[in-house]
Amino acid sequence: MTDGQSLLVYAPTFCPRDHWQRVLPGVRLFETSQHLPPPSDGHVLWLCSDLSDWQDVSQSWSRSGSRVVVLTREPQSGEMNLALASGARAYVPALANKEVFQQVGESVNSGGLWFPEDMLGNLLKMVSHALDKGTRRRVEVDLSMLTAREKEVALHASKGSTNRQIADALGITERTVKEHMGSVFRKLGVRDRMQLMLLVTGQRGAGEGNDVYQAQ
């Protein structure tokens, strides 16, 4: 699942070790950040927000080239924003199932972001609103390679709509929305909804760099 070493650091106040070892086979577990080895490029650090210094750890490891995933007991928008600000690539419920952890690992290793869908929608709306106020010259984007339905899905997603909201708006199933989203990502060369939103709104060109944080 990961290209480099996978490490997880937690606080003594919350440590479902057995669960993490099931969903992240081979992960190295550390109690408190003081026991972590030095950060290294290519590592994936799964970082529990129960740690008092989690933001500092996230910043230092992100700057080293590591991919940081913040694990939380209860997802909250404010904490998610702090995770983003500290350089984290993902914000994940600490007790999510193995499939979710696999999706997160694949996403961050391919240069993408991963956030809970309902919270990601609000984030995209905030970023889209900020971009609308900006003065940056927009790039003309070509969506002609998309089918009519794929284009509809892409436009809804770029405005922060969840899969359920898109399905309801277009009268299709969530499964169909997911299939269309996968096709849209492949055709446009984007890895996540943030990159899709930036592309559709003309803030980046197709195939342009992977660093979504700078692109914001």
VENCOR-V878215 format. One record per pair of residues at least 6 apart in sequence whose ideal C-beta (glycine too) atoms are under 7 Angstrom apart, sorted by sequence separation. I is the first residue (numbers start at 1). GAP is how many residues later the second one is. D is the distance in whole Angstrom. If there is no record, write none. Layout:
((I/GAP/D) (I/GAP/D))
This chain:
((21/6/7) (30/6/5) (48/6/7) (51/6/7) (62/6/5) (107/6/7) (108/6/7) (167/6/6) (185/6/7) (190/6/5) (198/6/5) (20/7/6) (47/7/6) (61/7/5) (72/7/6) (107/7/4) (167/7/5) (199/7/6) (83/8/5) (92/8/7) (115/8/7) (143/8/5) (146/8/6) (188/8/7) (20/9/7) (157/9/6) (190/9/6) (47/10/6) (58/10/5) (104/10/5) (156/10/5) (164/10/6) (167/10/5) (47/11/6) (80/11/5) (103/11/7) (143/11/7) (163/11/5) (166/11/5) (188/11/6) (204/11/5) (8/12/6) (17/12/6) (58/12/7) (92/12/5) (184/12/7) (203/12/6) (70/13/4) (153/13/6) (156/13/6) (90/14/5) (163/14/5) (163/15/6) (8/16/7) (45/16/5) (54/16/7) (75/16/7) (90/17/7) (189/17/5) (195/17/6) (198/17/5) (6/18/6) (33/18/6) (70/18/5) (75/18/6) (90/18/5) (152/18/6) (188/18/6) (189/18/5) (194/18/5) (8/19/5) (12/19/6) (27/19/7) (68/19/6) (69/19/7) (72/19/7) (89/19/4) (6/20/7) (7/20/7) (33/20/6) (68/20/4) (69/20/6) (6/21/5) (7/21/5) (8/21/5) (9/21/4) (10/21/6) (11/21/7) (39/21/6) (45/21/5) (47/21/6) (49/21/6) (68/21/6) (69/21/4) (70/21/5) (71/21/6) (72/21/6) (73/21/6) (8/22/7) (24/22/7) (39/22/4) (44/22/7) (47/22/7) (49/22/7) (67/22/5) (72/22/6) (92/22/7) (7/23/6) (41/23/6) (42/23/7) (43/23/4) (44/23/5) (45/23/5) (46/23/5) (47/23/5) (48/23/5) (49/23/5) (50/23/7) (69/23/6) (71/23/4) (90/23/6) (9/24/5) (33/24/5) (40/24/7) (41/24/3) (47/24/7) (62/24/7) (63/24/7) (89/24/6) (90/24/4) (91/24/5) (153/24/6) (157/24/7) (39/25/4) (41/25/7) (44/25/7) (46/25/6) (58/25/7) (62/25/3) (90/25/7) (40/26/7) (62/26/7) (9/27/6) (39/27/5) (55/27/6) (59/27/5) (153/27/4) (58/28/4) (59/28/6) (153/28/6) (7/29/7) (58/29/6) (49/30/6) (58/30/5) (150/30/5) (154/30/5) (55/31/5) (128/31/7) (149/31/6) (153/31/6) (128/32/7) (150/33/6) (14/34/6) (150/34/5) (69/35/6) (80/35/6) (125/35/4) (7/36/6) (9/36/7) (14/36/5) (124/36/4) (157/36/6) (11/37/6) (13/37/5) (4/38/3) (5/38/5) (6/38/5) (7/38/5) (8/38/4) (9/38/6) (10/38/4) (122/38/7) (146/38/6) (158/38/6) (3/39/6) (4/39/5) (7/39/7) (9/39/7) (11/39/4) (69/39/6) (80/39/6) (121/39/4) (157/39/6) (158/39/4) (4/40/6) (10/40/7) (11/40/5) (121/40/6) (67/41/4) (75/41/5) (121/41/5) (146/41/6) (2/42/5) (9/42/7) (67/42/7) (77/42/6) (145/42/5) (154/42/6) (158/42/4) (158/43/7) (75/44/6) (118/44/6) (77/45/6) (117/45/5) (155/45/7) (48/46/6) (117/46/7) (154/46/6) (141/58/6) (14/59/6) (141/59/6) (44/61/7) (141/61/6) (140/62/7) (139/63/5) (44/64/6) (138/64/3) (138/65/7) (139/65/7) (139/66/5) (136/67/7) (124/69/6) (128/69/6) (124/70/7) (127/70/7) (131/70/6) (131/72/6) (120/73/6) (124/73/5) (128/73/6) (23/74/7) (23/75/4) (19/76/6) (22/76/7) (24/77/6) (23/78/4) (16/79/7) (112/79/4) (113/79/5) (111/80/6) (112/80/4) (110/81/5) (113/81/5) (107/85/6) (127/89/6) (111/99/4) (113/99/6) (1/101/6) (2/103/5) (1/104/4) (1/105/7) (3/106/5) (2/107/6))
